[in-house]
Amino acid sequence: MNFHDSERLAGLLQAAGYEATDEIHEADLVVVNTCSVRERAEEKLYARLAELPGQTGGHRPIVAVTGCVAQQEGARLIERAPNVDVVVGTQALGRLPALVDEGRTDTGHPCMGVAPGTPARHLAARVDINPYEDVSFPLGLAVRGDPVKAYVTIIEGCNDYCAFCVVPYTRGHERMRPALEILNEVAEAAGRGHREIHLLGQIVNHYQAPDVAGCDFAGLLERVHEIPGVERIRFASPHPRHVTPELIAALRDLPKVCKHLHLPAQSGSTRVLAAMRRRYTREGYLELVAEVREAVPDIALSTDMIVGFPGESTDEFDETLSLTAAVRYHSMFSFKYSERPNTLAARRMPDSVPEVEKTRRIVQLQALQKSIQTELHQHVVGRVVEVLVDARSRRHDHEFSGRTTGNTVVNFPGRADWIGKRVQIHIQRAGPNSLWGEVVRPPLD
C-alpha cells in the first residue's frame, strides 16, 4: 500500500508539472514516503532526512514527508527536522502539490532549491494530517512502477484495532471506495497492459460496495474477473475472520483469481490471539485452513507471525511452532514484537519478553519455515508450471523471473519481450525461496 501511495504521489506531482530524477542532488523537491508498521521507522526517517542534500550548505530541495510517520508525528517532524517543509498525512496525500504551492506563494520563493547562504527554511511550513473522508483518486493519474502488476486500493483505514497494530491510528477508520470507481481503474490499468491486478485494503476481504447493493468482496472479484485484459487477480491483506464461503468459492471457481491466500495468523496460541484482539481461536483458524484446502486443494497459503508479544510464554511460542508445522505455509512474514505508538498493547501491556528471547524465537520459527518451504518447493521439481513473466532476474542478465499462481518466484532463461506474458516452465531446481527451470515453449499469447 505504501508503494502504491508513492505511485499516486508521483502521478499527482507529474500532473503539477514536476519531472522525476534519479539523481537526488538535482532534485528541487524530495518526497519521503513513510511507513510506521515496523519499529524504529521514525529513527530511520530522521537519519534519512539528515542525509539529504543542502544540510551543510549548497543546493537545498524542498522536503516533504508523507505517509504513516507523517500522520503519526505531525508538526513534531518539523520541530525535530528543520529541513522538512511539508508534512502530509495518509488521508491528505492528494493535497501535496497544493501544500507545496501554498508555502512557495507565501514566501515568494520559486519551487526549487536555493543558493548557499539562504536561510534553512525557504518555504513556509505546511502540515496537513486531517482525517479526510474522500477516498477517490483521479483515474489514470498514478504513475505505475511495474509494467505487469497494477495496484488498486479498494479500502482505506481499519476498524479492527488489533492490540499491536498502528494502522487504525495512522490510516484512519475504514472507508470503502465505490465499486464502479474501482472497476474503472482496473479497466484503465488493464488497457495499459497491466495483466495482474492487486486489490489492496487493510482488511481487503471486508469490502462492501457503497454504490452497488449486495456487492461484497467476492462480488467485486467476480466483476474484476470479467474485465478484458485482466489475466490474474491477487489481493492483500485479508483477515481470517472475514473469509466467507463466497470468497472460498471465488478462489475455487474464478480462473483468474490466483490460487494463493494470505491468512495472517499472528500467533498459534488462543490466549495470545485474545490478547492481540484477533477475534478467532487457534482451533477456528485451523478449521478455516481445512475448509479452504478442501475447496481448493492446490492453494498456497502464506501468513504473518509475531513472536514475543507481551506475556507470550515459551509454551505459547511452541504453539506457534506447532501451528506452523501443521499448516505448512508456502511463505511467511515473521517479526519480533515491537511496541508501536498509541496502540492498546503500548498503553496497557508491558513489553515483557526480553530481546534476546525474541531473537531466539524468531530464529527458531524462521528455521522451521525455511525447512517447510524447501520441502514444498522440492515437490515441484520435475513438474511444468505456468508463470507470468514480470521482470529481469536480479542476479543474471540472461535470466528472467515471474510467479506461479501460488505466488512462488521462478527464475529461468528468457527474453525481454516475454515480460507480461505467460510461459510454461519445467522446474529443474528448487531452493527455500524460489524455483529454477527452463521454458517448455515460448509464450502463446
Backbone hydrogen bonds, N-H to C=O, Kabsch-Sander energy under -0.5 kcal/mol:
donor,donor_aa,acceptor,acceptor_aa,energy
5,D,1,M,-2.3
6,S,2,N,-1.8
7,E,3,F,-1.7
8,R,4,H,-2.2
9,L,5,D,-2.7
10,A,6,S,-2.5
11,G,7,E,-1.8
12,L,8,R,-2.4
13,L,9,L,-2.5
14,Q,10,A,-2.4
15,A,11,G,-2.2
16,A,12,L,-1.1
17,G,14,Q,-1.5
18,Y,13,L,-2.6
24,I,22,D,-0.7
26,E,23,E,-1.8
27,A,23,E,-0.5
27,A,24,I,-1.0
30,V,62,I,-3.1
32,V,30,V,-0.5
32,V,64,A,-2.9
33,N,31,V,-0.7
34,T,66,T,-2.0
41,A,38,R,-0.9
44,K,40,R,-2.2
45,L,41,A,-2.0
46,Y,42,E,-2.4
47,A,43,E,-2.1
48,R,44,K,-2.2
49,L,45,L,-2.7
50,A,46,Y,-1.9
51,E,47,A,-0.7
51,E,48,R,-0.9
52,L,49,L,-1.2
55,Q,52,L,-0.9
56,T,57,G,-0.6
57,G,54,G,-1.1
60,R,114,V,-0.7
62,I,28,D,-2.7
64,A,30,V,-2.9
65,V,86,V,-2.8
66,T,32,V,-2.4
67,G,88,V,-0.9
68,C,34,T,-1.7
71,Q,67,G,-2.2
72,Q,68,C,-2.5
73,E,69,V,-2.8
74,G,70,A,-2.5
76,R,73,E,-1.8
77,L,74,G,-1.7
78,I,75,A,-0.6
79,E,75,A,-1.6
80,R,76,R,-1.9
81,A,77,L,-2.7
84,V,81,A,-2.2
85,D,63,V,-2.7
86,V,63,V,-1.8
87,V,126,R,-2.7
88,V,65,V,-2.7
89,G,128,D,-3.0
92,A,89,G,-1.5
95,R,92,A,-2.2
96,L,93,L,-1.9
99,L,95,R,-2.6
100,V,96,L,-2.2
101,D,97,P,-2.3
102,E,98,A,-2.6
103,G,99,L,-2.0
104,R,100,V,-2.2
105,T,101,D,-2.7
106,D,102,E,-2.3
107,T,103,G,-1.5
108,G,104,R,-1.6
109,H,104,R,-0.7
112,M,110,P,-2.4
114,V,60,R,-0.6
118,T,115,A,-1.7
122,H,120,A,-0.7
124,A,103,G,-1.0
126,R,85,D,-2.4
128,D,87,V,-2.7
132,Y,130,N,-1.6
141,L,138,P,-1.5
143,V,7,E,-2.3
144,R,142,A,-1.1
150,A,196,E,-2.6
152,V,198,H,-3.0
154,I,200,L,-3.2
155,I,200,L,-1.3
156,E,175,R,-2.6
158,C,172,G,-2.3
163,A,276,M,-2.5
165,C,162,C,-1.4
169,Y,166,V,-1.3
170,T,166,V,-1.3
170,T,167,V,-0.7
171,R,167,V,-3.7
172,G,167,V,-0.6
172,G,168,P,-0.5
175,R,156,E,-3.1
177,R,154,I,-2.5
182,I,178,P,-2.0
183,L,179,A,-2.9
184,N,180,L,-2.1
185,E,181,E,-1.9
186,V,182,I,-2.5
187,A,183,L,-2.6
188,E,184,N,-2.2
189,A,185,E,-2.5
190,A,186,V,-2.9
191,G,187,A,-2.2
192,R,188,E,-0.9
192,R,189,A,-0.7
193,G,190,A,-1.7
194,H,189,A,-2.1
195,R,193,G,-0.8
196,E,148,V,-2.3
197,I,195,R,-0.5
197,I,232,R,-2.6
198,H,150,A,-3.0
199,L,197,I,-0.6
199,L,234,R,-2.7
200,L,152,V,-2.5
201,G,236,A,-1.8
204,V,201,G,-1.0
204,V,237,S,-1.4
206,H,203,I,-2.0
207,Y,204,V,-1.2
209,A,215,C,-3.0
215,C,212,V,-1.8
216,D,214,G,-1.1
217,F,207,Y,-0.8
220,L,216,D,-2.1
221,L,217,F,-2.4
222,E,218,A,-2.0
223,R,219,G,-1.7
224,V,220,L,-2.7
225,H,221,L,-2.4
226,E,222,E,-0.8
226,E,223,R,-0.6
227,I,224,V,-1.6
230,V,227,I,-1.5
231,E,195,R,-2.7
232,R,195,R,-2.0
233,I,256,K,-2.4
234,R,197,I,-3.1
236,A,199,L,-2.3
242,H,239,H,-2.0
243,V,240,P,-1.5
244,T,242,H,-1.0
248,I,244,T,-2.3
249,A,245,P,-2.3
250,A,246,E,-1.9
251,L,247,L,-2.3
252,R,248,I,-1.7
253,D,249,A,-2.9
254,L,250,A,-2.2
257,V,254,L,-1.3
258,C,233,I,-2.4
258,C,256,K,-0.6
260,H,258,C,-2.2
261,L,300,A,-2.6
263,L,261,L,-0.7
263,L,302,S,-3.1
265,A,263,L,-0.5
265,A,304,D,-0.7
266,Q,304,D,-3.1
267,S,265,A,-1.0
273,L,269,S,-2.6
274,A,270,T,-2.0
275,A,271,R,-2.1
276,M,272,V,-2.2
277,R,273,L,-0.5
277,R,274,A,-1.1
278,R,273,L,-2.4
285,Y,281,T,-2.3
286,L,282,R,-2.4
287,E,283,E,-2.1
288,L,284,G,-2.0
289,V,285,Y,-2.3
290,A,286,L,-2.2
291,E,287,E,-2.2
292,V,288,L,-2.7
293,R,289,V,-2.5
294,E,290,A,-1.9
295,A,291,E,-1.7
296,V,292,V,-2.8
299,I,296,V,-2.0
300,A,259,K,-2.1
302,S,261,L,-1.8
303,T,331,S,-1.1
305,M,333,F,-2.4
306,I,266,Q,-2.4
307,V,335,F,-2.7
312,E,309,F,-2.8
317,F,313,S,-2.1
318,D,314,T,-2.2
319,E,315,D,-1.3
320,T,316,E,-1.1
320,T,317,F,-0.6
321,L,317,F,-1.9
322,S,318,D,-2.5
323,L,319,E,-2.2
324,T,320,T,-2.3
325,A,321,L,-2.3
326,A,322,S,-2.0
327,V,323,L,-2.7
328,R,324,T,-2.4
330,H,301,L,-3.2
331,S,301,L,-0.9
333,F,303,T,-2.6
334,S,332,M,-0.6
335,F,305,M,-2.3
337,Y,307,V,-2.9
343,T,340,R,-1.3
345,A,163,A,-2.4
347,R,343,T,-1.9
348,R,344,L,-2.4
349,M,345,A,-2.4
352,S,350,P,-1.9
358,K,354,P,-2.3
359,T,355,E,-2.4
360,R,356,V,-2.0
361,R,357,E,-2.4
362,I,358,K,-2.7
363,V,359,T,-2.3
364,Q,360,R,-1.9
365,L,361,R,-2.7
366,Q,362,I,-2.6
367,A,363,V,-1.9
368,L,364,Q,-1.9
369,Q,365,L,-2.6
370,K,366,Q,-2.3
371,S,367,A,-1.8
372,I,368,L,-2.0
373,Q,369,Q,-2.8
374,T,370,K,-2.3
375,E,371,S,-1.9
376,L,372,I,-2.6
377,H,373,Q,-2.6
378,Q,374,T,-2.2
379,H,375,E,-1.4
380,V,377,H,-1.4
381,V,377,H,-0.6
381,V,378,Q,-0.9
382,G,427,I,-2.8
383,R,380,V,-2.5
385,V,383,R,-0.5
385,V,425,I,-2.6
387,V,423,V,-2.9
388,L,403,R,-1.8
389,V,387,V,-0.7
389,V,421,K,-2.7
390,D,401,S,-2.4
391,A,401,S,-1.6
393,S,399,E,-2.7
399,E,396,H,-1.4
400,F,412,F,-3.3
401,S,391,A,-2.9
402,G,410,V,-1.7
403,R,388,L,-1.1
404,T,408,T,-2.0
407,N,404,T,-2.0
409,V,433,N,-0.5
410,V,402,G,-2.7
411,N,435,L,-2.6
412,F,400,F,-2.2
414,G,398,H,-1.7
418,W,415,R,-1.7
419,I,416,A,-1.5
420,G,389,V,-3.1
421,K,418,W,-2.3
423,V,387,V,-2.7
424,Q,441,R,-0.7
425,I,385,V,-3.2
425,I,423,V,-0.6
426,H,438,E,-3.1
427,I,383,R,-2.7
427,I,425,I,-0.7
428,Q,436,W,-2.8
429,R,436,W,-2.3
431,G,434,S,-2.6
435,L,409,V,-2.4
436,W,429,R,-2.4
437,G,411,N,-2.1
438,E,426,H,-1.8
440,V,424,Q,-3.1
441,R,424,Q,-0.6
